C-alpha cells in the first residue's frame, strides 16, 4: 500500500494517477450501464458487442499500417464495429427473438475472427493481448477526457430518461401501452453501451469488460431496493473494486485488469454464498415455527 501511495504522488509517474482516475471514471459507466444491462438481462448482448469490437480494431490497424486509410485510429474502427453490432443485435432481438441467441453468438465469433485475420495480415507484429486484456497503466490524458465526457453524457441520459429506463426494464408491455417507445430506448441503450465498451476495453480489456458490467451491479442487487439505489451502489462497488485492484496489482506486480475482476468476482460470490445461507436459515426457521403451531 505504501509503495502505491509513493508512486501515486511521484511527479515522474503520471501514469499511476491516470490509472486511478481512469478506474474512478470507468466506475460511473460500470455502475449506471451495468445496472441497466443486469436488470434488462442483456449481458449476453453486451458480451457479443464487446468481442465484436476486436474486428474493428484489427481492421483499423490493417488499413492504417498498409496506408490504405492513413492514421486510422483503432478506437474509431472499434466504435464503428461496436455500433454496427449493437444495431444488428438490437434489430434481430426486436424482430425475431427465436433467433436472438444464434445472432448473438454469430456476432461474437465473427467479430473476433475478423479482428484476428486483419491483425495476422497487418505488417509488423500486432499483439492482440493488450486489446483483449487491457492495461490501465497505459491510459492517456486523452482517454481520461473521453471517459469523462461519456460519463457526463450517460449521467444526463440516465437522469433524463430514468422513468422510461425503469419502466422498460421491468415491464416492457406496460411501457408500450403507456406510449413509451421501447424499441427506440433499447437501440439507444445498446448504442451507448457499445461506445462505452470501446472506451472501457482499455481499462480491463475486451474479454473482461463484460464481467465489470455485471459483477458490481449483481453485487448491488443483493441489497438495493430500486434501480436508482442499484446504480449508486454498483457505482460505489465498481470504484472500490477498481481502486483495490489497482493497489493490489501494483503492490504484487499483477495485471491490474485481471486483479480488479478477481476481486469483484470474489465479493460477488461471497454475497451469493451468504445470501444462500440466509435464505436456508429463514426457510428452516419458518418450518420450525410452523411445526410449533
Rosetta blueprint (number, residue, H / E / L):
1 X L
2 X H
3 X H
4 X H
5 X H
6 X H
7 X H
8 X H
9 X L
10 X L
11 X L
12 X L
13 X L
14 X H
15 X H
16 X H
17 X H
18 X H
19 X H
20 X H
21 X H
22 X H
23 X H
24 X H
25 X H
26 X H
27 X H
28 X H
29 X H
30 X H
31 X H
32 X H
33 X H
34 X H
35 X H
36 X H
37 X H
38 X H
39 X H
40 X L
41 X L
42 X L
43 X H
44 X H
45 X H
46 X H
47 X H
48 X H
49 X H
50 X H
51 X H
52 X H
53 X H
54 X H
55 X H
56 X H
57 X H
58 X H
59 X H
60 X H
61 X H
62 X H
63 X H
64 X H
65 X H
66 X L
67 X L
68 X L
69 X L
70 X L
71 X L
72 X L
73 X L
74 X H
75 X H
76 X H
77 X H
78 X H
79 X H
80 X H
81 X H
82 X H
83 X H
84 X H
85 X H
86 X H
87 X H
88 X H
89 X H
90 X H
91 X H
92 X H
93 X H
94 X H
95 X H
96 X L
97 X H
98 X H
99 X H
100 X H
101 X H
102 X H
103 X H
104 X H
105 X H
106 X H
107 X H
108 X H
109 X H
110 X H
111 X H
112 X H
113 X H
114 X H
115 X H
116 X H
117 X H
118 X H
119 X H
120 X H
121 X H
122 X L
123 X L
124 X L
125 X L
126 X L
127 X L
128 X L
129 X H
130 X H
131 X H
132 X H
133 X H
134 X L
135 X L
136 X H
137 X H
138 X H
139 X L
140 X L
141 X H
142 X H
143 X H
144 X H
145 X H
146 X H
147 X H
148 X H
149 X H
150 X H
151 X H
152 X H
153 X H
154 X H
155 X H
156 X H
157 X H
158 X H
159 X H
160 X H
161 X L
162 X H
163 X H
164 X H
165 X H
166 X H
167 X H
168 X H
169 X H
170 X H
171 X L
172 X H
173 X H
174 X H
175 X H
176 X H
177 X H
178 X L
179 X L
180 X L
181 X L
182 X H
183 X H
184 X H
185 X H
186 X H
187 X H
188 X H
189 X H
190 X H
191 X H
192 X H
193 X H
194 X H
195 X H
196 X H
197 X H
198 X H
199 X H
200 X H
201 X H
202 X H
203 X H
204 X H
205 X H
206 X H
207 X H
208 X H
209 X H
210 X H
211 X H
212 X H
213 X H
214 X H
215 X H
216 X H
217 X H
218 X H
219 X H
220 X H
221 X L
222 X L
223 X L
224 X L
225 X L
226 X L
227 X H
228 X H
229 X H
230 X H
231 X H
232 X H
233 X H
234 X H
235 X H
236 X H
237 X H
238 X H
239 X H
240 X H
241 X H
242 X H
243 X H
244 X H
245 X H
246 X H
247 X H
248 X H
249 X H
250 X H
251 X H
252 X H
253 X L
254 X L
255 X L
256 X H
257 X H
258 X H
259 X H
260 X H
261 X H
262 X H
263 X H
264 X H
265 X H
266 X H
267 X H
268 X H
269 X H
270 X H
271 X H
272 X H
273 X H
274 X H
275 X H
276 X H
277 X H
278 X H
279 X H
280 X H
281 X H
282 X H
283 X H
284 X H
285 X H
286 X H
287 X H
288 X H
289 X H
290 X H
291 X H
292 X H
293 X L
